[in-house]
Amino acid sequence: MPLDFKKLLTARFLFTFAVQMQAVILGWRIYELLQDPLYLGLIGLAEAVPAIGLALYAGYLVDRTKPLLVYRRVMFVSLISGIIVLGEHIYASQLPILSQAILLYFAAFLTGMARAFSQPSIFASIPRLVERDQLMQASAMSSSAMQIARIAGPAFGGITFGFLGPIVSSSIVCIFLIAAYISMLLIKKVIPPPANRPDHTSISEELFSGGIFVFKHPILFPALTLDMISVLFGGVTALLPIFASDILMVGPKGLGLLRAAPAVGATIMSLYLARTARFRTGKALLTAVTGFGISILIFGISENFYLSFFALALSGCFDSVSMIIRATAVQLASPDYMRGKISAVNSIFIGSSNEIGEVESGIAAKLLGTAPAVYFGGIMCLITVAVIAYWSPALRNMDLKKLESS
């Protein structure tokens, strides 16, 4: 793989590590301050509003400017978010609880802003740094780096928060974000804006062109819908502080391990997929999402920390297969001049499933109870697989080798 791709991968790893660390800190602090699962879900909403609201503009901007420059600015905004969290910890004794909570939600809002521009800029950069026949390997390597960061970040965040306190752990978040920015500065290749862009009658037409492309595509729309709905209901991230505190009784250190568990499984699977060309079909995608739903049900039933950790790790294995197949399909099906806008639509689907899913988790836990909310999510995930499999024969019969050669 080219050296500049490896530098980009390093920056993405450090960025993801820092964001995952901060997520553990934010979740624990909000629950510590407010003691209500609904407020945990609102962290996801604070991120989702800017991440989804700015996504189309982010795709438009990336397709008209230098994507690596946009990603550097992502690092800068994330650093501001980290500094705000650090400041909340430093001045916690001087601030009322409401002011502390507002600062933490604002930090989450800035993270959401950064995320709106993060995926389109990365998505537009990777195909310009590697060859087309290296895209699946590049996707697997990128996924591996992210998943390793998702293991180390939450675990390290929970451990440093538990043993060294919030100020030290928040300071480390800022250090990693600075290192990510430096790694981006070391990339030598300049990626210009895409050439041969089609003319659009208006800015709004160009903004929505990525969405129109995705919605009309026989594979991309059902694949992204499958991911969005299954993770929207099946995700349990927002509820992990409750499981760690009230059900499994493992505290912030255990919370860090639970947050890392899906990434443990995902990393193992991603490293395997980086070395092999297996799991390239629509049937593999549907099977993976089914396995994800079953894993979530096991997690909801469990009252043992080790079984819970294993179930979350297993969900990460299945999610990794799904993510890599989906990411490769999107890359192969996207024209160069629309990569940013198509990725922006993809990020809306992902943002809807992850952040809004956290809101759904908080509301469901408030209404149904924590464990029943997880059961509900796992069952909805399995129902979604059955509906999409029946509705989309094109996705069911998808083969990435054919897309690669087209």
PyMOL commands that set and color helices and strands:
alter all, ss='L'
color gray80, all
select helices_A, chain A and resi 3-34+37-53+55-62+67-90+92-94+97-129+132-164+166-185+203-216+220-234+237-247+251-273+282-301+305-333+336-368+370-391+393-396+400-405
alter helices_A, ss='H'
color red, helices_A
deselect
rebuild
show_as cartoon
